[in-house]
Amino acid sequence: MNRAVFPLRIAGAIALLALLGAGVLPAAAAEPSPAPPSLRIVPAVRYGVVRAEQERGVLAPRVRPLLAWYQEEASPGSIAVVYTPEPRDSFPTVLRDGSGRTVARGTSFRWGDGWLSLVGVPSTARPGACELRLPAISVPFLVTARAFASEAIPLTAALTALRTEPDPRKTAEAVELAQLLARADPDALYETGPFVAPLAKPRRTAGYGDRREYRYGDGRSDVSVHNGVDLALPEGTPVAACGRGRVVMAKERIVTGWTVAIEHLPGLYSLYFHMSGVSVGAGDLVEKGQRIGAVGMTGLATGPHLHWEVQVAGIAVDPDRLTASLPFMPGAWPIPEPPPTALKPHPTPAPVTPAPPRPAQPEAPGN
């Protein structure tokens, strides 16, 4: 038996909770359709709450358990969810591999009287047994296997220089974006439904997690992992916000060109790169499906396309997974309906800010 956790199925969990007299178990509801993600009932007890098995699981005196439900497995690119109904001061979560190394840290935020935590599983996470560290306890977590595509991208001399030559502005922009995506506004409870694709019927030129080899014009090469999906349509095609949220960045950057970043839940962001211009500004509240810009080929791009990315606490996850549903279903037991969210009417979108014209180039996979 695991020393830290005494996992039970539903019947056993209810029996244990009755013994503890916790009084915080949400009322069960009918099975929703479609079915929610696999949230295993775990009365996530701290070590010492339940005595050794040979003592028949007698409860240790004066030790209070932590009630929590969690998704016990996920593949790379997915988001694991943890919920506790307890009114705690904080609820940090960490995903660690079998060697104890940190794979990802979750973004946690208040949900009613309790907490929700979203933990992104990176595309580089190795399959196998891991642990999800919650306050004072660890629960077993399994990263399942997933295969990713590979591609080679030849770059012109100009794009080679753009990617490889040192540039203080490029470095500062990278640091700025990384710091922004690591933050979480605790009041950013905007989107609680599935995302929508930012483009209608695009041609997909690259997928999430693709293993890339950049072939430079001088004969050298470099490898990287693609953090989003590339969607190709003609330049000027409107780009829509994938969900309701607040714009936290709308500017032109060296590598990603005209860029928009939107926070949908605390620490959950969508990103849109290489646009020809933007029609929103930082601080704007946008609705799902609202125009935020237009397809372009600004920055490190070899053809007109949109790079669409989603990050959770600084971990890039698969955007396609969120168009089916969020990793949790509000109102589906054990997670209650979301707390009331007051979203102010957003202003009329400003005209699209155009990028300087550039010569047309053959359409190809971009960044």
KEMAR-826708 format. One record per residue (C-alpha): x, y, z; residue in three letters; chain. Coordinates in Angstrom, 1 decimal, always signed. Example, Ala and Ser with C-alpha at 12.3 -4.5 7.8 and 13.67 -1.06 7.14 Angstrom:
u->+12.3; v->-4.5; w->+7.8; tordren->ALA; bamar->A;
u->+13.7; v->-1.1; w->+7.1; tordren->SER; bamar->A;
This chain:
u->+0.0; v->+0.0; w->+0.0; tordren->MET; bamar->A;
u->+1.2; v->+3.5; w->-0.8; tordren->ASN; bamar->A;
u->+2.2; v->+5.2; w->+2.4; tordren->ARG; bamar->A;
u->+1.0; v->+8.6; w->+1.3; tordren->ALA; bamar->A;
u->-2.3; v->+7.8; w->-0.3; tordren->VAL; bamar->A;
u->-5.1; v->+5.3; w->+0.5; tordren->PHE; bamar->A;
u->-7.1; v->+5.5; w->-2.8; tordren->PRO; bamar->A;
u->-10.6; v->+4.1; w->-2.8; tordren->LEU; bamar->A;
u->-13.3; v->+3.8; w->-5.4; tordren->ARG; bamar->A;
u->-16.6; v->+5.7; w->-4.9; tordren->ILE; bamar->A;
u->-18.2; v->+3.4; w->-2.4; tordren->ALA; bamar->A;
u->-15.1; v->+3.2; w->-0.2; tordren->GLY; bamar->A;
u->-14.6; v->+7.0; w->-0.4; tordren->ALA; bamar->A;
u->-18.1; v->+7.7; w->+0.7; tordren->ILE; bamar->A;
u->-17.8; v->+5.3; w->+3.6; tordren->ALA; bamar->A;
u->-14.5; v->+7.0; w->+4.7; tordren->LEU; bamar->A;
u->-15.9; v->+10.4; w->+4.4; tordren->LEU; bamar->A;
u->-18.8; v->+9.4; w->+6.6; tordren->ALA; bamar->A;
u->-16.4; v->+8.2; w->+9.2; tordren->LEU; bamar->A;
u->-14.5; v->+11.5; w->+9.0; tordren->LEU; bamar->A;
u->-17.6; v->+13.6; w->+9.1; tordren->GLY; bamar->A;
u->-16.1; v->+16.0; w->+6.6; tordren->ALA; bamar->A;
u->-19.3; v->+17.6; w->+5.6; tordren->GLY; bamar->A;
u->-17.9; v->+19.1; w->+2.4; tordren->VAL; bamar->A;
u->-18.8; v->+16.3; w->-0.1; tordren->LEU; bamar->A;
u->-20.7; v->+17.9; w->-3.1; tordren->PRO; bamar->A;
u->-24.1; v->+16.3; w->-3.9; tordren->ALA; bamar->A;
u->-23.9; v->+13.6; w->-6.6; tordren->ALA; bamar->A;
u->-25.6; v->+14.4; w->-9.9; tordren->ALA; bamar->A;
u->-26.8; v->+12.3; w->-12.8; tordren->ALA; bamar->A;
u->-24.2; v->+11.2; w->-15.3; tordren->GLU; bamar->A;
u->-23.6; v->+14.1; w->-17.7; tordren->PRO; bamar->A;
u->-23.4; v->+13.7; w->-21.5; tordren->SER; bamar->A;
u->-20.8; v->+13.7; w->-22.8; tordren->PRO; bamar->A;
u->-18.9; v->+12.0; w->-20.0; tordren->ALA; bamar->A;
u->-16.5; v->+14.2; w->-18.0; tordren->PRO; bamar->A;
u->-12.7; v->+13.4; w->-17.9; tordren->PRO; bamar->A;
u->-11.7; v->+10.5; w->-15.7; tordren->SER; bamar->A;
u->-11.6; v->+12.0; w->-12.2; tordren->LEU; bamar->A;
u->-10.7; v->+9.3; w->-9.8; tordren->ARG; bamar->A;
u->-12.2; v->+9.7; w->-6.3; tordren->ILE; bamar->A;
u->-9.3; v->+10.0; w->-3.9; tordren->VAL; bamar->A;
u->-9.8; v->+10.9; w->-0.3; tordren->PRO; bamar->A;
u->-6.2; v->+12.2; w->-0.6; tordren->ALA; bamar->A;
u->-5.2; v->+11.6; w->+3.0; tordren->VAL; bamar->A;
u->-2.0; v->+12.9; w->+4.5; tordren->ARG; bamar->A;
u->+0.5; v->+10.2; w->+5.6; tordren->TYR; bamar->A;
u->-0.5; v->+9.1; w->+9.1; tordren->GLY; bamar->A;
u->-4.2; v->+9.7; w->+8.7; tordren->VAL; bamar->A;
u->-4.8; v->+6.0; w->+8.0; tordren->VAL; bamar->A;
u->-2.8; v->+3.5; w->+10.0; tordren->ARG; bamar->A;
u->-1.0; v->+0.6; w->+8.5; tordren->ALA; bamar->A;
u->-3.0; v->-2.0; w->+6.7; tordren->GLU; bamar->A;
u->-2.3; v->-4.6; w->+9.3; tordren->GLN; bamar->A;
u->-4.1; v->-2.4; w->+11.7; tordren->GLU; bamar->A;
u->-7.1; v->-2.6; w->+9.4; tordren->ARG; bamar->A;
u->-6.9; v->+1.0; w->+8.4; tordren->GLY; bamar->A;
u->-7.8; v->+2.5; w->+11.7; tordren->VAL; bamar->A;
u->-8.0; v->+6.3; w->+11.6; tordren->LEU; bamar->A;
u->-5.1; v->+8.1; w->+13.3; tordren->ALA; bamar->A;
u->-6.4; v->+10.5; w->+15.9; tordren->PRO; bamar->A;
u->-6.4; v->+14.3; w->+15.6; tordren->ARG; bamar->A;
u->-5.1; v->+14.3; w->+11.9; tordren->VAL; bamar->A;
u->-7.3; v->+15.9; w->+9.3; tordren->ARG; bamar->A;
u->-7.3; v->+14.7; w->+5.7; tordren->PRO; bamar->A;
u->-7.2; v->+16.7; w->+2.5; tordren->LEU; bamar->A;
u->-10.2; v->+16.1; w->+0.3; tordren->LEU; bamar->A;
u->-9.3; v->+16.2; w->-3.4; tordren->ALA; bamar->A;
u->-10.3; v->+14.7; w->-6.7; tordren->TRP; bamar->A;
u->-7.9; v->+14.4; w->-9.5; tordren->TYR; bamar->A;
u->-7.4; v->+13.1; w->-13.0; tordren->GLN; bamar->A;
u->-5.1; v->+10.1; w->-12.6; tordren->GLU; bamar->A;
u->-3.6; v->+9.9; w->-16.1; tordren->GLU; bamar->A;
u->-3.1; v->+12.0; w->-19.2; tordren->ALA; bamar->A;
u->-1.0; v->+12.0; w->-22.4; tordren->SER; bamar->A;
u->+1.5; v->+14.7; w->-23.4; tordren->PRO; bamar->A;
u->-0.3; v->+17.9; w->-24.5; tordren->GLY; bamar->A;
u->-3.2; v->+17.3; w->-22.1; tordren->SER; bamar->A;
u->-4.2; v->+19.2; w->-19.0; tordren->ILE; bamar->A;
u->-4.7; v->+17.3; w->-15.8; tordren->ALA; bamar->A;
u->-7.2; v->+18.8; w->-13.4; tordren->VAL; bamar->A;
u->-7.3; v->+18.6; w->-9.5; tordren->VAL; bamar->A;
u->-10.2; v->+19.9; w->-7.4; tordren->TYR; bamar->A;
u->-10.6; v->+20.4; w->-3.7; tordren->THR; bamar->A;
u->-13.8; v->+21.7; w->-2.0; tordren->PRO; bamar->A;
u->-11.8; v->+22.9; w->+1.0; tordren->GLU; bamar->A;
u->-11.5; v->+26.6; w->+1.7; tordren->PRO; bamar->A;
u->-7.7; v->+26.7; w->+1.9; tordren->ARG; bamar->A;
u->-5.4; v->+29.7; w->+1.7; tordren->ASP; bamar->A;
u->-3.6; v->+28.2; w->-1.4; tordren->SER; bamar->A;
u->-3.5; v->+25.0; w->-3.4; tordren->PHE; bamar->A;
u->-0.1; v->+24.4; w->-5.1; tordren->PRO; bamar->A;
u->+0.3; v->+21.4; w->-7.4; tordren->THR; bamar->A;
u->+3.4; v->+19.9; w->-9.0; tordren->VAL; bamar->A;
u->+3.8; v->+17.1; w->-11.5; tordren->LEU; bamar->A;
u->+7.0; v->+15.0; w->-10.9; tordren->ARG; bamar->A;
u->+8.4; v->+12.1; w->-12.9; tordren->ASP; bamar->A;
u->+9.6; v->+8.8; w->-11.5; tordren->GLY; bamar->A;
u->+13.0; v->+10.3; w->-10.5; tordren->SER; bamar->A;
u->+11.4; v->+13.1; w->-8.5; tordren->GLY; bamar->A;
u->+12.2; v->+15.8; w->-11.1; tordren->ARG; bamar->A;
u->+9.6; v->+18.5; w->-11.6; tordren->THR; bamar->A;
u->+7.8; v->+18.2; w->-15.0; tordren->VAL; bamar->A;
u->+5.3; v->+21.0; w->-14.5; tordren->ALA; bamar->A;
u->+3.7; v->+23.2; w->-11.9; tordren->ARG; bamar->A;
u->+0.0; v->+23.8; w->-12.0; tordren->GLY; bamar->A;
u->-2.0; v->+27.0; w->-12.0; tordren->THR; bamar->A;
u->-4.4; v->+27.0; w->-9.1; tordren->SER; bamar->A;
u->-7.4; v->+29.3; w->-8.5; tordren->PHE; bamar->A;
u->-10.4; v->+29.6; w->-6.3; tordren->ARG; bamar->A;
u->-13.5; v->+27.8; w->-7.5; tordren->TRP; bamar->A;
u->-16.5; v->+28.6; w->-5.2; tordren->GLY; bamar->A;
u->-15.4; v->+27.8; w->-1.7; tordren->ASP; bamar->A;
u->-12.6; v->+25.4; w->-2.9; tordren->GLY; bamar->A;
u->-9.8; v->+25.4; w->-5.5; tordren->TRP; bamar->A;
u->-9.2; v->+24.1; w->-9.1; tordren->LEU; bamar->A;
u->-5.7; v->+23.4; w->-10.4; tordren->SER; bamar->A;
u->-4.8; v->+22.9; w->-14.0; tordren->LEU; bamar->A;
u->-1.5; v->+21.1; w->-14.7; tordren->VAL; bamar->A;
u->-0.2; v->+21.0; w->-18.2; tordren->GLY; bamar->A;
u->+1.6; v->+17.9; w->-19.4; tordren->VAL; bamar->A;
u->+4.4; v->+19.0; w->-21.8; tordren->PRO; bamar->A;
u->+4.9; v->+17.4; w->-25.2; tordren->SER; bamar->A;
u->+8.3; v->+16.3; w->-24.0; tordren->THR; bamar->A;
u->+7.0; v->+14.4; w->-20.9; tordren->ALA; bamar->A;
u->+8.2; v->+10.8; w->-21.0; tordren->ARG; bamar->A;
u->+5.5; v->+8.1; w->-20.5; tordren->PRO; bamar->A;
u->+5.4; v->+6.2; w->-17.2; tordren->GLY; bamar->A;
u->+4.6; v->+6.4; w->-13.6; tordren->ALA; bamar->A;
u->+4.7; v->+9.9; w->-12.0; tordren->CYS; bamar->A;
u->+3.3; v->+11.6; w->-9.0; tordren->GLU; bamar->A;
u->+1.1; v->+14.6; w->-8.5; tordren->LEU; bamar->A;
u->+2.2; v->+16.6; w->-5.5; tordren->ARG; bamar->A;
u->-0.7; v->+18.3; w->-3.6; tordren->LEU; bamar->A;
u->-0.4; v->+20.1; w->-0.3; tordren->PRO; bamar->A;
u->+1.3; v->+17.7; w->+2.1; tordren->ALA; bamar->A;
u->+0.6; v->+14.6; w->+0.1; tordren->ILE; bamar->A;
u->+1.4; v->+12.9; w->-3.3; tordren->SER; bamar->A;
u->-1.0; v->+10.9; w->-5.5; tordren->VAL; bamar->A;
u->+0.1; v->+8.5; w->-8.3; tordren->PRO; bamar->A;
u->-0.2; v->+9.9; w->-11.8; tordren->PHE; bamar->A;
u->+0.4; v->+8.1; w->-15.1; tordren->LEU; bamar->A;
u->+1.7; v->+9.9; w->-18.3; tordren->VAL; bamar->A;
u->+0.5; v->+7.8; w->-21.2; tordren->THR; bamar->A;
u->+2.4; v->+7.5; w->-24.5; tordren->ALA; bamar->A;
u->+1.8; v->+9.7; w->-27.5; tordren->ARG; bamar->A;
u->+3.6; v->+9.9; w->-30.9; tordren->ALA; bamar->A;
u->+4.6; v->+13.1; w->-32.6; tordren->PHE; bamar->A;
u->+5.4; v->+14.0; w->-36.2; tordren->ALA; bamar->A;
u->+8.8; v->+15.2; w->-37.5; tordren->SER; bamar->A;
u->+9.6; v->+17.8; w->-40.1; tordren->GLU; bamar->A;
u->+12.5; v->+19.7; w->-41.7; tordren->ALA; bamar->A;
u->+12.1; v->+23.4; w->-42.5; tordren->ILE; bamar->A;
u->+14.6; v->+25.1; w->-44.8; tordren->PRO; bamar->A;
u->+15.2; v->+28.8; w->-44.0; tordren->LEU; bamar->A;
u->+16.4; v->+31.6; w->-46.3; tordren->THR; bamar->A;
u->+19.5; v->+33.6; w->-45.3; tordren->ALA; bamar->A;
u->+17.2; v->+36.3; w->-43.9; tordren->ALA; bamar->A;
u->+15.2; v->+34.0; w->-41.8; tordren->LEU; bamar->A;
u->+18.3; v->+32.2; w->-40.7; tordren->THR; bamar->A;
u->+19.7; v->+35.5; w->-39.4; tordren->ALA; bamar->A;
u->+16.3; v->+36.3; w->-37.8; tordren->LEU; bamar->A;
u->+16.4; v->+33.0; w->-35.8; tordren->ARG; bamar->A;
u->+20.1; v->+32.8; w->-35.0; tordren->THR; bamar->A;
u->+21.7; v->+36.3; w->-34.7; tordren->GLU; bamar->A;
u->+21.9; v->+37.7; w->-31.2; tordren->PRO; bamar->A;
u->+19.5; v->+40.7; w->-30.7; tordren->ASP; bamar->A;
u->+18.9; v->+42.4; w->-27.3; tordren->PRO; bamar->A;
u->+15.3; v->+43.3; w->-28.4; tordren->ARG; bamar->A;
u->+14.6; v->+39.7; w->-29.3; tordren->LYS; bamar->A;
u->+15.9; v->+38.5; w->-26.0; tordren->THR; bamar->A;
u->+13.9; v->+41.1; w->-24.1; tordren->ALA; bamar->A;
u->+10.8; v->+40.1; w->-25.9; tordren->GLU; bamar->A;
u->+11.3; v->+36.4; w->-25.1; tordren->ALA; bamar->A;
u->+11.8; v->+37.2; w->-21.4; tordren->VAL; bamar->A;
u->+8.7; v->+39.5; w->-21.4; tordren->GLU; bamar->A;
u->+6.4; v->+36.8; w->-22.9; tordren->LEU; bamar->A;
u->+7.8; v->+34.1; w->-20.6; tordren->ALA; bamar->A;
u->+7.2; v->+36.2; w->-17.5; tordren->GLN; bamar->A;
u->+3.7; v->+37.1; w->-18.7; tordren->LEU; bamar->A;
u->+2.7; v->+33.5; w->-19.3; tordren->LEU; bamar->A;
u->+4.0; v->+32.5; w->-15.8; tordren->ALA; bamar->A;
u->+1.6; v->+34.9; w->-14.2; tordren->ARG; bamar->A;
u->-2.1; v->+34.2; w->-13.3; tordren->ALA; bamar->A;
u->-4.8; v->+36.8; w->-12.6; tordren->ASP; bamar->A;
u->-6.9; v->+35.2; w->-9.9; tordren->PRO; bamar->A;
u->-10.0; v->+37.1; w->-11.2; tordren->ASP; bamar->A;
u->-9.6; v->+35.9; w->-14.8; tordren->ALA; bamar->A;
u->-12.6; v->+33.5; w->-14.7; tordren->LEU; bamar->A;
u->-13.9; v->+34.2; w->-18.2; tordren->TYR; bamar->A;
u->-14.2; v->+31.0; w->-20.2; tordren->GLU; bamar->A;
u->-15.8; v->+27.8; w->-18.9; tordren->THR; bamar->A;
u->-16.8; v->+26.1; w->-22.1; tordren->GLY; bamar->A;
u->-14.9; v->+24.5; w->-25.0; tordren->PRO; bamar->A;
u->-12.7; v->+26.6; w->-27.3; tordren->PHE; bamar->A;
u->-13.5; v->+27.3; w->-30.9; tordren->VAL; bamar->A;
u->-10.9; v->+27.2; w->-33.7; tordren->ALA; bamar->A;
u->-9.6; v->+30.7; w->-34.6; tordren->PRO; bamar->A;
u->-9.9; v->+30.0; w->-38.3; tordren->LEU; bamar->A;
u->-12.7; v->+28.2; w->-40.3; tordren->ALA; bamar->A;
u->-11.5; v->+25.3; w->-42.5; tordren->LYS; bamar->A;
u->-7.8; v->+26.1; w->-42.7; tordren->PRO; bamar->A;
u->-5.1; v->+24.0; w->-44.2; tordren->ARG; bamar->A;
u->-3.0; v->+22.5; w->-41.3; tordren->ARG; bamar->A;
u->+0.7; v->+22.9; w->-42.1; tordren->THR; bamar->A;
u->+2.1; v->+21.8; w->-38.7; tordren->ALA; bamar->A;
u->+0.9; v->+20.1; w->-35.5; tordren->GLY; bamar->A;
u->+1.4; v->+20.4; w->-31.8; tordren->TYR; bamar->A;
u->+4.5; v->+18.8; w->-30.5; tordren->GLY; bamar->A;
u->+6.1; v->+18.3; w->-34.0; tordren->ASP; bamar->A;
u->+9.8; v->+17.7; w->-33.7; tordren->ARG; bamar->A;
u->+11.4; v->+20.2; w->-36.1; tordren->ARG; bamar->A;
u->+14.8; v->+20.5; w->-37.8; tordren->GLU; bamar->A;
u->+15.6; v->+24.0; w->-39.0; tordren->TYR; bamar->A;
u->+18.0; v->+23.9; w->-41.9; tordren->ARG; bamar->A;
u->+19.8; v->+27.2; w->-42.1; tordren->TYR; bamar->A;
u->+21.0; v->+28.9; w->-45.3; tordren->GLY; bamar->A;
u->+24.7; v->+28.5; w->-44.3; tordren->ASP; bamar->A;
u->+24.4; v->+24.7; w->-44.0; tordren->GLY; bamar->A;
u->+24.0; v->+24.4; w->-40.2; tordren->ARG; bamar->A;
u->+20.8; v->+23.1; w->-38.5; tordren->SER; bamar->A;
u->+19.0; v->+23.2; w->-35.2; tordren->ASP; bamar->A;
u->+16.2; v->+21.2; w->-33.6; tordren->VAL; bamar->A;
u->+13.2; v->+22.4; w->-31.6; tordren->SER; bamar->A;
u->+9.7; v->+21.3; w->-30.6; tordren->VAL; bamar->A;
u->+6.6; v->+23.1; w->-32.1; tordren->HIS; bamar->A;
u->+4.4; v->+24.4; w->-29.3; tordren->ASN; bamar->A;
u->+1.2; v->+25.0; w->-31.2; tordren->GLY; bamar->A;
u->-0.5; v->+24.3; w->-34.5; tordren->VAL; bamar->A;
u->+0.0; v->+26.2; w->-37.8; tordren->ASP; bamar->A;
u->-3.2; v->+27.0; w->-39.8; tordren->LEU; bamar->A;
u->-2.8; v->+28.3; w->-43.3; tordren->ALA; bamar->A;
u->-5.3; v->+30.5; w->-45.1; tordren->LEU; bamar->A;
u->-4.8; v->+33.6; w->-47.4; tordren->PRO; bamar->A;
u->-3.3; v->+36.7; w->-45.9; tordren->GLU; bamar->A;
u->-6.0; v->+39.0; w->-44.5; tordren->GLY; bamar->A;
u->-8.4; v->+36.2; w->-43.4; tordren->THR; bamar->A;
u->-10.0; v->+37.2; w->-40.1; tordren->PRO; bamar->A;
u->-8.6; v->+35.5; w->-36.9; tordren->VAL; bamar->A;
u->-11.1; v->+34.9; w->-34.0; tordren->ALA; bamar->A;
u->-10.5; v->+34.6; w->-30.3; tordren->ALA; bamar->A;
u->-10.8; v->+30.9; w->-29.3; tordren->CYS; bamar->A;
u->-12.6; v->+31.8; w->-26.1; tordren->GLY; bamar->A;
u->-13.7; v->+34.6; w->-23.9; tordren->ARG; bamar->A;
u->-10.9; v->+36.4; w->-22.0; tordren->GLY; bamar->A;
u->-8.8; v->+39.5; w->-21.5; tordren->ARG; bamar->A;
u->-6.1; v->+40.5; w->-23.9; tordren->VAL; bamar->A;
u->-2.8; v->+40.7; w->-22.1; tordren->VAL; bamar->A;
u->-0.6; v->+41.4; w->-25.1; tordren->MET; bamar->A;
u->-1.2; v->+42.9; w->-28.6; tordren->ALA; bamar->A;
u->+2.0; v->+44.0; w->-30.3; tordren->LYS; bamar->A;
u->+4.5; v->+43.4; w->-33.0; tordren->GLU; bamar->A;
u->+7.5; v->+41.2; w->-32.0; tordren->ARG; bamar->A;
u->+10.6; v->+40.2; w->-33.9; tordren->ILE; bamar->A;
u->+10.2; v->+36.5; w->-34.1; tordren->VAL; bamar->A;
u->+6.4; v->+36.0; w->-33.8; tordren->THR; bamar->A;
u->+5.4; v->+39.2; w->-35.7; tordren->GLY; bamar->A;
u->+2.0; v->+40.7; w->-34.8; tordren->TRP; bamar->A;
u->+1.0; v->+38.8; w->-31.7; tordren->THR; bamar->A;
u->-2.0; v->+38.6; w->-29.4; tordren->VAL; bamar->A;
u->-2.2; v->+36.8; w->-26.1; tordren->ALA; bamar->A;
u->-5.5; v->+36.2; w->-24.2; tordren->ILE; bamar->A;
u->-6.0; v->+35.0; w->-20.6; tordren->GLU; bamar->A;
u->-9.1; v->+32.8; w->-20.3; tordren->HIS; bamar->A;
u->-8.7; v->+31.3; w->-16.8; tordren->LEU; bamar->A;
u->-6.0; v->+32.2; w->-14.3; tordren->PRO; bamar->A;
u->-2.8; v->+31.1; w->-16.0; tordren->GLY; bamar->A;
u->-4.5; v->+29.6; w->-19.1; tordren->LEU; bamar->A;
u->-3.6; v->+31.6; w->-22.2; tordren->TYR; bamar->A;
u->-4.1; v->+31.4; w->-25.9; tordren->SER; bamar->A;
u->-1.5; v->+32.9; w->-28.3; tordren->LEU; bamar->A;
u->-1.8; v->+34.0; w->-32.0; tordren->TYR; bamar->A;
u->+1.4; v->+34.7; w->-34.0; tordren->PHE; bamar->A;
u->+2.4; v->+36.0; w->-37.4; tordren->HIS; bamar->A;
u->-0.7; v->+38.1; w->-38.1; tordren->MET; bamar->A;
u->-0.8; v->+40.9; w->-40.6; tordren->SER; bamar->A;
u->-2.3; v->+43.2; w->-38.0; tordren->GLY; bamar->A;
u->-4.4; v->+43.2; w->-34.8; tordren->VAL; bamar->A;
u->-7.8; v->+44.7; w->-34.0; tordren->SER; bamar->A;
u->-7.6; v->+44.6; w->-30.1; tordren->VAL; bamar->A;
u->-5.3; v->+46.1; w->-27.5; tordren->GLY; bamar->A;
u->-3.9; v->+45.0; w->-24.2; tordren->ALA; bamar->A;
u->-6.6; v->+45.2; w->-21.5; tordren->GLY; bamar->A;
u->-9.5; v->+44.6; w->-23.9; tordren->ASP; bamar->A;
u->-12.2; v->+42.0; w->-22.9; tordren->LEU; bamar->A;
u->-13.0; v->+39.8; w->-25.9; tordren->VAL; bamar->A;
u->-15.8; v->+37.3; w->-26.6; tordren->GLU; bamar->A;
u->-15.4; v->+33.8; w->-28.0; tordren->LYS; bamar->A;
u->-15.3; v->+34.1; w->-31.8; tordren->GLY; bamar->A;
u->-14.6; v->+37.9; w->-31.8; tordren->GLN; bamar->A;
u->-12.1; v->+39.1; w->-34.5; tordren->ARG; bamar->A;
u->-8.7; v->+39.9; w->-33.0; tordren->ILE; bamar->A;
u->-6.6; v->+40.2; w->-36.1; tordren->GLY; bamar->A;
u->-5.9; v->+38.8; w->-39.6; tordren->ALA; bamar->A;
u->-3.7; v->+36.0; w->-41.0; tordren->VAL; bamar->A;
u->-0.3; v->+37.2; w->-42.1; tordren->GLY; bamar->A;
u->+3.3; v->+36.2; w->-42.4; tordren->MET; bamar->A;
u->+5.1; v->+38.6; w->-40.1; tordren->THR; bamar->A;
u->+8.1; v->+37.6; w->-38.0; tordren->GLY; bamar->A;
u->+9.7; v->+34.2; w->-38.6; tordren->LEU; bamar->A;
u->+7.2; v->+32.8; w->-41.2; tordren->ALA; bamar->A;
u->+7.8; v->+31.2; w->-44.5; tordren->THR; bamar->A;
u->+4.2; v->+31.7; w->-45.7; tordren->GLY; bamar->A;
u->+0.8; v->+33.2; w->-44.7; tordren->PRO; bamar->A;
u->-0.5; v->+31.2; w->-41.7; tordren->HIS; bamar->A;
u->-1.6; v->+31.5; w->-38.1; tordren->LEU; bamar->A;
u->+0.4; v->+29.9; w->-35.3; tordren->HIS; bamar->A;
u->-2.2; v->+29.1; w->-32.6; tordren->TRP; bamar->A;
u->-0.9; v->+28.1; w->-29.1; tordren->GLU; bamar->A;
u->-2.3; v->+27.4; w->-25.7; tordren->VAL; bamar->A;
u->-0.2; v->+27.6; w->-22.5; tordren->GLN; bamar->A;
u->-1.0; v->+26.6; w->-18.9; tordren->VAL; bamar->A;
u->+1.3; v->+28.1; w->-16.3; tordren->ALA; bamar->A;
u->+4.1; v->+28.4; w->-18.9; tordren->GLY; bamar->A;
u->+3.6; v->+24.8; w->-20.3; tordren->ILE; bamar->A;
u->+2.4; v->+24.6; w->-24.0; tordren->ALA; bamar->A;
u->-0.5; v->+22.1; w->-24.4; tordren->VAL; bamar->A;
u->-2.4; v->+20.9; w->-27.4; tordren->ASP; bamar->A;
u->-5.0; v->+23.5; w->-28.5; tordren->PRO; bamar->A;
u->-7.1; v->+20.8; w->-30.3; tordren->ASP; bamar->A;
u->-7.8; v->+19.1; w->-27.0; tordren->ARG; bamar->A;
u->-9.7; v->+22.2; w->-25.8; tordren->LEU; bamar->A;
u->-12.0; v->+22.5; w->-28.7; tordren->THR; bamar->A;
u->-13.8; v->+19.3; w->-27.5; tordren->ALA; bamar->A;
u->-14.1; v->+20.5; w->-23.9; tordren->SER; bamar->A;
u->-12.2; v->+22.0; w->-21.1; tordren->LEU; bamar->A;
u->-10.3; v->+19.4; w->-19.0; tordren->PRO; bamar->A;
u->-13.2; v->+19.6; w->-16.5; tordren->PHE; bamar->A;
u->-16.9; v->+20.1; w->-16.8; tordren->MET; bamar->A;
u->-18.3; v->+22.7; w->-14.4; tordren->PRO; bamar->A;
u->-21.5; v->+21.4; w->-12.8; tordren->GLY; bamar->A;
u->-20.5; v->+17.8; w->-13.3; tordren->ALA; bamar->A;
u->-19.9; v->+16.1; w->-10.0; tordren->TRP; bamar->A;
u->-17.6; v->+16.6; w->-8.1; tordren->PRO; bamar->A;
u->-16.9; v->+20.0; w->-9.5; tordren->ILE; bamar->A;
u->-19.7; v->+22.5; w->-8.9; tordren->PRO; bamar->A;
u->-21.0; v->+25.2; w->-11.2; tordren->GLU; bamar->A;
u->-18.6; v->+28.1; w->-11.7; tordren->PRO; bamar->A;
u->-18.8; v->+31.1; w->-9.5; tordren->PRO; bamar->A;
u->-20.6; v->+34.1; w->-11.0; tordren->PRO; bamar->A;
u->-18.4; v->+36.0; w->-13.4; tordren->THR; bamar->A;
u->-19.1; v->+39.6; w->-14.2; tordren->ALA; bamar->A;
u->-17.7; v->+40.4; w->-17.6; tordren->LEU; bamar->A;
u->-18.0; v->+44.1; w->-18.7; tordren->LYS; bamar->A;
u->-19.1; v->+44.9; w->-22.2; tordren->PRO; bamar->A;
u->-16.1; v->+45.2; w->-24.4; tordren->HIS; bamar->A;
u->-15.6; v->+48.3; w->-26.6; tordren->PRO; bamar->A;
u->-16.0; v->+48.4; w->-30.3; tordren->THR; bamar->A;
u->-12.9; v->+46.8; w->-31.9; tordren->PRO; bamar->A;
u->-10.4; v->+49.2; w->-33.3; tordren->ALA; bamar->A;
u->-9.4; v->+49.0; w->-37.0; tordren->PRO; bamar->A;
u->-6.8; v->+46.4; w->-37.8; tordren->VAL; bamar->A;
u->-3.3; v->+47.7; w->-37.4; tordren->THR; bamar->A;
u->-1.6; v->+46.7; w->-40.6; tordren->PRO; bamar->A;
u->+2.0; v->+45.4; w->-41.0; tordren->ALA; bamar->A;
u->+4.3; v->+47.0; w->-43.6; tordren->PRO; bamar->A;
u->+3.9; v->+45.3; w->-47.0; tordren->PRO; bamar->A;
u->+6.4; v->+42.6; w->-47.9; tordren->ARG; bamar->A;
u->+7.1; v->+40.6; w->-51.1; tordren->PRO; bamar->A;
u->+4.9; v->+37.5; w->-51.5; tordren->ALA; bamar->A;
u->+6.6; v->+34.1; w->-50.9; tordren->GLN; bamar->A;
u->+5.5; v->+30.5; w->-51.5; tordren->PRO; bamar->A;
u->+3.3; v->+29.2; w->-48.7; tordren->GLU; bamar->A;
u->+5.0; v->+26.7; w->-46.5; tordren->ALA; bamar->A;
u->+5.0; v->+25.6; w->-42.8; tordren->PRO; bamar->A;
u->+5.9; v->+28.4; w->-40.5; tordren->GLY; bamar->A;
u->+6.8; v->+28.8; w->-36.9; tordren->ASN; bamar->A;
